[in-house]
Amino acid sequence: MSGSAEIRLTLPHHLRSLARIDGELRLEVAPAADGTLSLAAVLDALEARFPVLRGTLRDQASGRRRAFVRFFACQEDLSHQPATDPLPQPVAEGREVLIVLGAMAGG
């Protein structure tokens, strides 16, 4: 993979509203030197394009995922995997969407 890849991404309603995004987002993401795309690279590209989202999905100081944010792709929960791990190939190729959800808590 060279250049950049177009990733399909969906965000929770409140973050779409904050960033003034309507529906599914297509985001250009630069791959790592080995050609893979990671969640960290997607979040870097998202925050660069929409600075208002900085700190909403991950802590700005530590880079760790916020407690009530989950990432899903290809029917897998990617939330607890290292953000530097490669994304599933269908996501990296733009065939599948990367889904960001706001988890719910309480009773």
N, CA, C and O atoms as CSV, one atom per row, in Angstrom:
chain,resi,resn,atom,element,x,y,z
A,1,MET,N,N,0.856,-1.166,0.000
A,1,MET,CA,C,0.000,0.000,0.000
A,1,MET,C,C,0.903,1.230,0.000
A,1,MET,O,O,1.816,1.314,0.821
A,2,SER,N,N,0.677,2.161,-0.877
A,2,SER,CA,C,1.489,3.371,-0.918
A,2,SER,C,C,0.583,4.584,-0.874
A,2,SER,O,O,-0.628,4.478,-1.070
A,3,GLY,N,N,1.182,5.748,-0.612
A,3,GLY,CA,C,0.371,6.963,-0.534
A,3,GLY,C,C,-0.529,6.911,0.675
A,3,GLY,O,O,-0.078,6.674,1.795
A,4,SER,N,N,-1.812,7.135,0.437
A,4,SER,CA,C,-2.772,7.059,1.532
A,4,SER,C,C,-3.925,6.161,1.126
A,4,SER,O,O,-4.124,5.863,-0.051
A,5,ALA,N,N,-4.669,5.743,2.120
A,5,ALA,CA,C,-5.826,4.882,1.898
A,5,ALA,C,C,-7.064,5.612,2.368
A,5,ALA,O,O,-7.004,6.433,3.283
A,6,GLU,N,N,-8.184,5.312,1.742
A,6,GLU,CA,C,-9.443,5.908,2.175
A,6,GLU,C,C,-10.160,4.924,3.093
A,6,GLU,O,O,-10.526,3.819,2.692
A,7,ILE,N,N,-10.349,5.360,4.334
A,7,ILE,CA,C,-11.025,4.561,5.355
A,7,ILE,C,C,-12.452,5.072,5.489
A,7,ILE,O,O,-12.701,6.277,5.453
A,8,ARG,N,N,-13.381,4.142,5.644
A,8,ARG,CA,C,-14.777,4.495,5.928
A,8,ARG,C,C,-14.969,4.413,7.437
A,8,ARG,O,O,-14.547,3.451,8.078
A,9,LEU,N,N,-15.611,5.435,7.992
A,9,LEU,CA,C,-15.710,5.563,9.436
A,9,LEU,C,C,-17.079,6.084,9.813
A,9,LEU,O,O,-17.603,6.985,9.157
A,10,THR,N,N,-17.666,5.531,10.861
A,10,THR,CA,C,-18.890,6.102,11.424
A,10,THR,C,C,-18.614,6.494,12.868
A,10,THR,O,O,-17.899,5.799,13.591
A,11,LEU,N,N,-19.181,7.600,13.268
A,11,LEU,CA,C,-19.021,8.135,14.619
A,11,LEU,C,C,-20.377,8.212,15.300
A,11,LEU,O,O,-21.406,8.257,14.627
A,12,PRO,N,N,-20.391,8.227,16.637
A,12,PRO,CA,C,-21.655,8.432,17.350
A,12,PRO,C,C,-22.248,9.794,16.989
A,12,PRO,O,O,-21.526,10.721,16.620
A,13,HIS,N,N,-23.558,9.898,17.099
A,13,HIS,CA,C,-24.282,11.118,16.722
A,13,HIS,C,C,-23.699,12.376,17.358
A,13,HIS,O,O,-23.517,13.381,16.671
A,14,HIS,N,N,-23.407,12.341,18.642
A,14,HIS,CA,C,-22.923,13.547,19.313
A,14,HIS,C,C,-21.568,14.005,18.757
A,14,HIS,O,O,-21.302,15.206,18.706
A,15,LEU,N,N,-20.712,13.070,18.342
A,15,LEU,CA,C,-19.426,13.469,17.755
A,15,LEU,C,C,-19.591,13.938,16.315
A,15,LEU,O,O,-18.882,14.839,15.866
A,16,ARG,N,N,-20.530,13.324,15.589
A,16,ARG,CA,C,-20.830,13.827,14.235
A,16,ARG,C,C,-21.353,15.257,14.323
A,16,ARG,O,O,-20.979,16.110,13.518
A,17,SER,N,N,-22.213,15.514,15.295
A,17,SER,CA,C,-22.754,16.868,15.476
A,17,SER,C,C,-21.643,17.859,15.835
A,17,SER,O,O,-21.590,18.963,15.293
A,18,LEU,N,N,-20.771,17.463,16.736
A,18,LEU,CA,C,-19.678,18.321,17.154
A,18,LEU,C,C,-18.772,18.698,15.970
A,18,LEU,O,O,-18.350,19.846,15.835
A,19,ALA,N,N,-18.487,17.708,15.124
A,19,ALA,CA,C,-17.599,17.935,13.975
A,19,ALA,C,C,-18.353,18.391,12.727
A,19,ALA,O,O,-17.747,18.675,11.693
A,20,ARG,N,N,-19.682,18.458,12.837
A,20,ARG,CA,C,-20.530,18.831,11.698
A,20,ARG,C,C,-20.332,17.873,10.517
A,20,ARG,O,O,-20.131,18.282,9.374
A,21,ILE,N,N,-20.399,16.586,10.848
A,21,ILE,CA,C,-20.289,15.513,9.866
A,21,ILE,C,C,-21.678,14.934,9.672
A,21,ILE,O,O,-22.412,14.736,10.640
A,22,ASP,N,N,-22.038,14.665,8.445
A,22,ASP,CA,C,-23.340,14.088,8.148
A,22,ASP,C,C,-23.144,12.670,7.617
A,22,ASP,O,O,-22.671,12.495,6.494
A,23,GLY,N,N,-23.497,11.669,8.396
A,23,GLY,CA,C,-23.408,10.287,7.945
A,23,GLY,C,C,-22.009,9.714,7.995
A,23,GLY,O,O,-21.171,10.138,8.790
A,24,GLU,N,N,-21.772,8.733,7.123
A,24,GLU,CA,C,-20.489,8.042,7.073
A,24,GLU,C,C,-19.391,8.982,6.577
A,24,GLU,O,O,-19.601,9.774,5.658
A,25,LEU,N,N,-18.246,8.880,7.189
A,25,LEU,CA,C,-17.101,9.721,6.853
A,25,LEU,C,C,-16.097,8.905,6.048
A,25,LEU,O,O,-15.850,7.739,6.358
A,26,ARG,N,N,-15.528,9.504,5.032
A,26,ARG,CA,C,-14.421,8.905,4.282
A,26,ARG,C,C,-13.187,9.721,4.610
A,26,ARG,O,O,-13.165,10.939,4.431
A,27,LEU,N,N,-12.158,9.033,5.094
A,27,LEU,CA,C,-10.998,9.703,5.643
A,27,LEU,C,C,-9.726,9.164,5.010
A,27,LEU,O,O,-9.510,7.953,4.980
A,28,GLU,N,N,-8.886,10.057,4.506
A,28,GLU,CA,C,-7.590,9.666,3.955
A,28,GLU,C,C,-6.624,9.434,5.112
A,28,GLU,O,O,-6.447,10.294,5.974
A,29,VAL,N,N,-6.000,8.249,5.114
A,29,VAL,CA,C,-5.090,7.866,6.196
A,29,VAL,C,C,-3.785,7.381,5.587
A,29,VAL,O,O,-3.783,6.581,4.652
A,30,ALA,N,N,-2.687,7.868,6.122
A,30,ALA,CA,C,-1.363,7.442,5.653
A,30,ALA,C,C,-0.984,6.134,6.339
A,30,ALA,O,O,-1.074,6.023,7.562
A,31,PRO,N,N,-0.563,5.147,5.557
A,31,PRO,CA,C,-0.138,3.877,6.156
A,31,PRO,C,C,1.234,3.996,6.817
A,31,PRO,O,O,1.979,4.941,6.556
A,32,ALA,N,N,1.553,3.040,7.663
A,32,ALA,CA,C,2.872,2.952,8.285
A,32,ALA,C,C,3.901,2.567,7.220
A,32,ALA,O,O,3.540,2.249,6.086
A,33,ALA,N,N,5.155,2.597,7.583
A,33,ALA,CA,C,6.245,2.256,6.650
A,33,ALA,C,C,6.081,0.854,6.071
A,33,ALA,O,O,6.491,0.597,4.938
A,34,ASP,N,N,5.484,-0.054,6.842
A,34,ASP,CA,C,5.294,-1.429,6.351
A,34,ASP,C,C,4.021,-1.598,5.535
A,34,ASP,O,O,3.689,-2.707,5.114
A,35,GLY,N,N,3.302,-0.489,5.310
A,35,GLY,CA,C,2.101,-0.536,4.478
A,35,GLY,C,C,0.815,-0.812,5.214
A,35,GLY,O,O,-0.253,-0.797,4.603
A,36,THR,N,N,0.882,-1.066,6.523
A,36,THR,CA,C,-0.335,-1.347,7.283
A,36,THR,C,C,-0.978,-0.062,7.771
A,36,THR,O,O,-0.333,0.982,7.872
A,37,LEU,N,N,-2.263,-0.163,8.072
A,37,LEU,CA,C,-3.019,0.947,8.656
A,37,LEU,C,C,-3.431,0.550,10.064
A,37,LEU,O,O,-3.899,-0.565,10.295
A,38,SER,N,N,-3.254,1.465,10.992
A,38,SER,CA,C,-3.614,1.181,12.378
A,38,SER,C,C,-4.728,2.121,12.840
A,38,SER,O,O,-5.003,3.147,12.217
A,39,LEU,N,N,-5.352,1.741,13.943
A,39,LEU,CA,C,-6.357,2.602,14.559
A,39,LEU,C,C,-5.723,3.926,14.971
A,39,LEU,O,O,-6.348,4.977,14.832
A,40,ALA,N,N,-4.497,3.890,15.472
A,40,ALA,CA,C,-3.808,5.122,15.861
A,40,ALA,C,C,-3.673,6.065,14.673
A,40,ALA,O,O,-3.872,7.272,14.816
A,41,ALA,N,N,-3.336,5.529,13.500
A,41,ALA,CA,C,-3.200,6.360,12.296
A,41,ALA,C,C,-4.548,6.951,11.895
A,41,ALA,O,O,-4.621,8.103,11.466
A,42,VAL,N,N,-5.607,6.170,12.033
A,42,VAL,CA,C,-6.952,6.670,11.722
A,42,VAL,C,C,-7.320,7.806,12.670
A,42,VAL,O,O,-7.826,8.840,12.236
A,43,LEU,N,N,-7.067,7.616,13.960
A,43,LEU,CA,C,-7.390,8.659,14.938
A,43,LEU,C,C,-6.540,9.905,14.720
A,43,LEU,O,O,-7.030,11.024,14.872
A,44,ASP,N,N,-5.264,9.720,14.363
A,44,ASP,CA,C,-4.411,10.878,14.041
A,44,ASP,C,C,-4.999,11.664,12.874
A,44,ASP,O,O,-5.087,12.890,12.925
A,45,ALA,N,N,-5.401,10.950,11.820
A,45,ALA,CA,C,-5.966,11.608,10.634
A,45,ALA,C,C,-7.303,12.275,10.959
A,45,ALA,O,O,-7.581,13.373,10.477
A,46,LEU,N,N,-8.128,11.618,11.771
A,46,LEU,CA,C,-9.421,12.177,12.159
A,46,LEU,C,C,-9.235,13.477,12.950
A,46,LEU,O,O,-9.902,14.475,12.678
A,47,GLU,N,N,-8.330,13.457,13.922
A,47,GLU,CA,C,-8.100,14.643,14.747
A,47,GLU,C,C,-7.431,15.767,13.952
A,47,GLU,O,O,-7.646,16.943,14.243
A,48,ALA,N,N,-6.628,15.413,12.959
A,48,ALA,CA,C,-6.010,16.439,12.114
A,48,ALA,C,C,-7.061,17.122,11.244
A,48,ALA,O,O,-7.019,18.337,11.047
A,49,ARG,N,N,-7.999,16.340,10.730
A,49,ARG,CA,C,-9.043,16.903,9.871
A,49,ARG,C,C,-10.121,17.620,10.669
A,49,ARG,O,O,-10.678,18.619,10.211
A,50,PHE,N,N,-10.417,17.113,11.862
A,50,PHE,CA,C,-11.455,17.681,12.719
A,50,PHE,C,C,-10.853,17.960,14.101
A,50,PHE,O,O,-11.069,17.180,15.028
A,51,PRO,N,N,-10.110,19.047,14.253
A,51,PRO,CA,C,-9.455,19.348,15.538
A,51,PRO,C,C,-10.412,19.407,16.725
A,51,PRO,O,O,-9.998,19.178,17.861
A,52,VAL,N,N,-11.671,19.707,16.482
A,52,VAL,CA,C,-12.656,19.773,17.554
A,52,VAL,C,C,-12.843,18.403,18.226
A,52,VAL,O,O,-13.347,18.336,19.347
A,53,LEU,N,N,-12.450,17.329,17.566
A,53,LEU,CA,C,-12.590,15.985,18.129
A,53,LEU,C,C,-11.400,15.556,18.986
A,53,LEU,O,O,-11.438,14.495,19.609
A,54,ARG,N,N,-10.355,16.364,19.023
A,54,ARG,CA,C,-9.186,16.010,19.846
A,54,ARG,C,C,-9.610,15.851,21.297
A,54,ARG,O,O,-10.253,16.727,21.875
A,55,GLY,N,N,-9.239,14.722,21.867
A,55,GLY,CA,C,-9.565,14.452,23.261
A,55,GLY,C,C,-10.912,13.798,23.481
A,55,GLY,O,O,-11.238,13.441,24.613
A,56,THR,N,N,-11.708,13.628,22.431
A,56,THR,CA,C,-13.033,13.018,22.615
A,56,THR,C,C,-12.986,11.498,22.536
A,56,THR,O,O,-13.780,10.825,23.194
A,57,LEU,N,N,-12.073,10.945,21.748
A,57,LEU,CA,C,-11.976,9.491,21.579
A,57,LEU,C,C,-10.826,8.890,22.375
A,57,LEU,O,O,-10.879,7.732,22.787
A,58,ARG,N,N,-9.802,9.681,22.583
A,58,ARG,CA,C,-8.646,9.226,23.353
A,58,ARG,C,C,-8.091,10.405,24.140
A,58,ARG,O,O,-8.228,11.564,23.749
A,59,ASP,N,N,-7.466,10.073,25.249
A,59,ASP,CA,C,-6.854,11.083,26.093
A,59,ASP,C,C,-5.703,11.741,25.340
A,59,ASP,O,O,-4.855,11.048,24.779
A,60,GLN,N,N,-5.667,13.072,25.322
A,60,GLN,CA,C,-4.637,13.781,24.569
A,60,GLN,C,C,-3.237,13.559,25.129
A,60,GLN,O,O,-2.274,13.515,24.364
A,61,ALA,N,N,-3.104,13.421,26.422
A,61,ALA,CA,C,-1.785,13.258,27.030
A,61,ALA,C,C,-1.253,11.834,26.871
A,61,ALA,O,O,-0.106,11.639,26.469
A,62,SER,N,N,-2.085,10.843,27.185
A,62,SER,CA,C,-1.617,9.449,27.165
A,62,SER,C,C,-1.867,8.745,25.834
A,62,SER,O,O,-1.198,7.763,25.508
A,63,GLY,N,N,-2.833,9.252,25.069
A,63,GLY,CA,C,-3.192,8.582,23.819
A,63,GLY,C,C,-4.104,7.381,24.011
A,63,GLY,O,O,-4.472,6.720,23.040
A,64,ARG,N,N,-4.472,7.093,25.256
A,64,ARG,CA,C,-5.329,5.933,25.537
A,64,ARG,C,C,-6.787,6.220,25.205
A,64,ARG,O,O,-7.269,7.345,25.337
A,65,ARG,N,N,-7.473,5.169,24.773
A,65,ARG,CA,C,-8.889,5.240,24.447
A,65,ARG,C,C,-9.683,5.682,25.668
A,65,ARG,O,O,-9.416,5.239,26.785
A,66,ARG,N,N,-10.662,6.558,25.449
A,66,ARG,CA,C,-11.560,6.967,26.528
A,66,ARG,C,C,-12.371,5.756,26.975
A,66,ARG,O,O,-12.677,4.875,26.172
A,67,ALA,N,N,-12.713,5.717,28.244
A,67,ALA,CA,C,-13.376,4.554,28.842
A,67,ALA,C,C,-14.685,4.173,28.150
A,67,ALA,O,O,-14.990,2.986,28.029
A,68,PHE,N,N,-15.449,5.138,27.703
A,68,PHE,CA,C,-16.757,4.826,27.132
A,68,PHE,C,C,-16.772,4.893,25.609
A,68,PHE,O,O,-17.818,5.138,25.007
A,69,VAL,N,N,-15.627,4.678,24.991
A,69,VAL,CA,C,-15.521,4.644,23.536
A,69,VAL,C,C,-15.108,3.245,23.120
A,69,VAL,O,O,-14.200,2.654,23.705
A,70,ARG,N,N,-15.784,2.719,22.101
A,70,ARG,CA,C,-15.464,1.386,21.575
A,70,ARG,C,C,-15.267,1.479,20.072
A,70,ARG,O,O,-15.887,2.302,19.397
A,71,PHE,N,N,-14.384,0.610,19.553
A,71,PHE,CA,C,-14.095,0.541,18.125
A,71,PHE,C,C,-14.423,-0.856,17.620
A,71,PHE,O,O,-13.987,-1.851,18.200
A,72,PHE,N,N,-15.193,-0.930,16.540
A,72,PHE,CA,C,-15.591,-2.204,15.963
A,72,PHE,C,C,-15.317,-2.211,14.465
A,72,PHE,O,O,-15.456,-1.191,13.789
A,73,ALA,N,N,-14.925,-3.380,13.957
A,73,ALA,CA,C,-14.748,-3.577,12.517
A,73,ALA,C,C,-14.832,-5.059,12.223
A,73,ALA,O,O,-14.326,-5.883,12.985
A,74,CYS,N,N,-15.470,-5.393,11.121
A,74,CYS,CA,C,-15.560,-6.794,10.676
A,74,CYS,C,C,-16.090,-7.698,11.787
A,74,CYS,O,O,-15.594,-8.809,11.977
A,75,GLN,N,N,-17.083,-7.230,12.509
A,75,GLN,CA,C,-17.733,-7.951,13.594
A,75,GLN,C,C,-16.768,-8.277,14.734
A,75,GLN,O,O,-16.957,-9.265,15.444
A,76,GLU,N,N,-15.743,-7.459,14.910
A,76,GLU,CA,C,-14.760,-7.630,15.970
A,76,GLU,C,C,-14.701,-6.367,16.814
A,76,GLU,O,O,-14.801,-5.256,16.294
A,77,ASP,N,N,-14.538,-6.547,18.123
A,77,ASP,CA,C,-14.311,-5.426,19.021
A,77,ASP,C,C,-12.810,-5.177,19.064
A,77,ASP,O,O,-12.055,-6.000,19.582
A,78,LEU,N,N,-12.381,-4.054,18.526
A,78,LEU,CA,C,-10.963,-3.708,18.479
A,78,LEU,C,C,-10.542,-2.837,19.659
A,78,LEU,O,O,-9.389,-2.414,19.745
A,79,SER,N,N,-11.468,-2.575,20.556
A,79,SER,CA,C,-11.266,-1.597,21.627
A,79,SER,C,C,-10.091,-1.905,22.543
A,79,SER,O,O,-9.430,-0.982,23.020
A,80,HIS,N,N,-9.819,-3.165,22.797
A,80,HIS,CA,C,-8.777,-3.523,23.767
A,80,HIS,C,C,-7.480,-3.952,23.096
A,80,HIS,O,O,-6.530,-4.330,23.781
A,81,GLN,N,N,-7.426,-3.902,21.783
A,81,GLN,CA,C,-6.191,-4.206,21.066
A,81,GLN,C,C,-5.313,-2.969,21.054
A,81,GLN,O,O,-5.826,-1.851,21.110
A,82,PRO,N,N,-4.002,-3.143,20.982
A,82,PRO,CA,C,-3.135,-1.959,20.872
A,82,PRO,C,C,-3.514,-1.130,19.642
A,82,PRO,O,O,-3.759,-1.677,18.568
A,83,ALA,N,N,-3.558,0.184,19.809
A,83,ALA,CA,C,-3.965,1.076,18.718
A,83,ALA,C,C,-2.998,1.027,17.544
A,83,ALA,O,O,-3.325,1.483,16.448
A,84,THR,N,N,-1.820,0.480,17.766
A,84,THR,CA,C,-0.826,0.389,16.693
A,84,THR,C,C,-0.934,-0.907,15.904
A,84,THR,O,O,-0.239,-1.073,14.901
A,85,ASP,N,N,-1.791,-1.829,16.335
A,85,ASP,CA,C,-2.005,-3.073,15.573
A,85,ASP,C,C,-2.629,-2.748,14.218
A,85,ASP,O,O,-3.399,-1.794,14.105
A,86,PRO,N,N,-2.307,-3.529,13.194
A,86,PRO,CA,C,-2.933,-3.297,11.883
A,86,PRO,C,C,-4.447,-3.507,11.944
A,86,PRO,O,O,-4.931,-4.417,12.617
A,87,LEU,N,N,-5.178,-2.662,11.239
A,87,LEU,CA,C,-6.628,-2.842,11.108
A,87,LEU,C,C,-6.903,-4.031,10.208
A,87,LEU,O,O,-6.053,-4.394,9.395
A,88,PRO,N,N,-8.086,-4.652,10.337
A,88,PRO,CA,C,-8.438,-5.742,9.416
A,88,PRO,C,C,-8.342,-5.271,7.958
A,88,PRO,O,O,-8.669,-4.126,7.647
A,89,GLN,N,N,-7.900,-6.145,7.088
A,89,GLN,CA,C,-7.684,-5.801,5.682
A,89,GLN,C,C,-8.915,-5.190,5.008
A,89,GLN,O,O,-8.764,-4.218,4.267
A,90,PRO,N,N,-10.137,-5.718,5.231
A,90,PRO,CA,C,-11.305,-5.093,4.587
A,90,PRO,C,C,-11.505,-3.629,4.983
A,90,PRO,O,O,-12.000,-2.837,4.182
A,91,VAL,N,N,-11.127,-3.264,6.208
A,91,VAL,CA,C,-11.220,-1.865,6.636
A,91,VAL,C,C,-10.131,-1.049,5.947
A,91,VAL,O,O,-10.391,0.041,5.438
A,92,ALA,N,N,-8.922,-1.579,5.933
A,92,ALA,CA,C,-7.798,-0.886,5.309
A,92,ALA,C,C,-8.031,-0.649,3.818
A,92,ALA,O,O,-7.526,0.319,3.249
A,93,GLU,N,N,-8.796,-1.533,3.195
A,93,GLU,CA,C,-9.096,-1.413,1.767
A,93,GLU,C,C,-10.365,-0.611,1.496
A,93,GLU,O,O,-10.724,-0.398,0.338
A,94,GLY,N,N,-11.051,-0.161,2.555
A,94,GLY,CA,C,-12.262,0.636,2.386
A,94,GLY,C,C,-13.504,-0.168,2.038
A,94,GLY,O,O,-14.530,0.402,1.667
A,95,ARG,N,N,-13.417,-1.501,2.157
A,95,ARG,CA,C,-14.583,-2.339,1.866
A,95,ARG,C,C,-15.513,-2.465,3.064
A,95,ARG,O,O,-16.713,-2.682,2.901
A,96,GLU,N,N,-14.965,-2.332,4.258
A,96,GLU,CA,C,-15.750,-2.403,5.491
A,96,GLU,C,C,-15.561,-1.102,6.271
A,96,GLU,O,O,-14.534,-0.434,6.149
A,97,VAL,N,N,-16.551,-0.765,7.060
A,97,VAL,CA,C,-16.522,0.478,7.835
A,97,VAL,C,C,-15.935,0.233,9.225
A,97,VAL,O,O,-16.159,-0.818,9.826
A,98,LEU,N,N,-15.185,1.206,9.725
A,98,LEU,CA,C,-14.714,1.215,11.095
A,98,LEU,C,C,-15.774,1.964,11.901
A,98,LEU,O,O,-16.088,3.116,11.603
A,99,ILE,N,N,-16.312,1.318,12.903
A,99,ILE,CA,C,-17.425,1.876,13.675
A,99,ILE,C,C,-16.912,2.334,15.042
A,99,ILE,O,O,-16.271,1.571,15.765
A,100,VAL,N,N,-17.199,3.569,15.376
A,100,VAL,CA,C,-16.884,4.118,16.695
A,100,VAL,C,C,-18.204,4.256,17.431
A,100,VAL,O,O,-19.132,4.905,16.948
A,101,LEU,N,N,-18.281,3.641,18.605
A,101,LEU,CA,C,-19.509,3.693,19.405
A,101,LEU,C,C,-19.212,4.298,20.768
A,101,LEU,O,O,-18.123,4.135,21.319
A,102,GLY,N,N,-20.184,4.984,21.285
A,102,GLY,CA,C,-20.128,5.435,22.663
A,102,GLY,C,C,-20.807,4.380,23.513
A,102,GLY,O,O,-22.006,4.140,23.366
A,103,ALA,N,N,-20.047,3.741,24.411
A,103,ALA,CA,C,-20.601,2.687,25.257
A,103,ALA,C,C,-21.562,3.303,26.266
A,103,ALA,O,O,-21.455,4.481,26.606
A,104,MET,N,N,-22.498,2.491,26.737
A,104,MET,CA,C,-23.469,2.948,27.722
A,104,MET,C,C,-23.208,2.242,29.040
A,104,MET,O,O,-22.760,1.096,29.064
A,105,ALA,N,N,-23.484,2.915,30.108
A,105,ALA,CA,C,-23.317,2.343,31.445
A,105,ALA,C,C,-24.536,2.665,32.276
A,105,ALA,O,O,-25.325,3.548,31.940
A,106,GLY,N,N,-24.672,1.959,33.330
A,106,GLY,CA,C,-25.783,2.224,34.223
A,106,GLY,C,C,-26.795,1.102,34.205
A,106,GLY,O,O,-26.569,0.064,33.583
A,107,GLY,N,N,-27.899,1.303,34.875
A,107,GLY,CA,C,-28.867,0.225,34.977
A,107,GLY,C,C,-30.217,0.652,34.589
A,107,GLY,O,O,-31.151,-0.149,34.622
